[in-house]
Amino acid sequence: MINHDSDAYIKSPEEWRPIDGSLEAIASLNHGGYTVVVASNQSGIARKYFDISALTAMHNKMDALLENIGGRIDAVFYCPHGPDDGCDCRKPSPGMLLDIGQRFNVPLKEVYFIGDSISDIKAAIEAEAKPMLVRTGKGNKAEKIMQLESKESGSEPVPVFDDLAAAVATLLK
């Protein structure tokens, strides 16, 4: 959603490439008074594809690119566990989002959570945040699944946007 994804995992700062418009969207949120927090599953650590210092280097690259355009990430939360580790922080579990709500002392029902996967949307719903889906990354696949689930359950559809820039433009209107 912020950077290009890969089924082979993004393992280094050299592989980390922002999606066009995503960093500018984050800077726009900052200038609009929003606190921007990243919540990310990072099972590549548990799988030993990369380590925490490589993840930190990727975050440092993102921070430097954002700083160049007047933006910032206020905090990064990540789950280093694998899918079978049974933790409560790995999305779709809401633990990471609940931690964010506590850390920033904000009711999650007032928080927009923009994601690109089913696990993002399920975590947001479970945490009672306001989910938004983007089609970048795994978003196209997630959108199709969500449409089916929404029809079957009669639940209200989650808003879907082409990318982070489009979602942010809607928030800032």
Buried (B, 14 or more C-beta within 10 A) or exposed (E): BBBBBEEEBBBEBEBBEBBEBBBBBBBBBBEEEBBBBBBBBBBBBBEEBBEEEBBEBBBEBBBEBBEEEEBBBEEBBBBBBBEEEEBEBBBBBBBBBBBBBEEEEBEBEEBBBBBBBBBBBBBBBBBBBBBBBBBBBBBEEBBEEBEEBEEEEEEEEBBBBEBBBBBBBEBEE
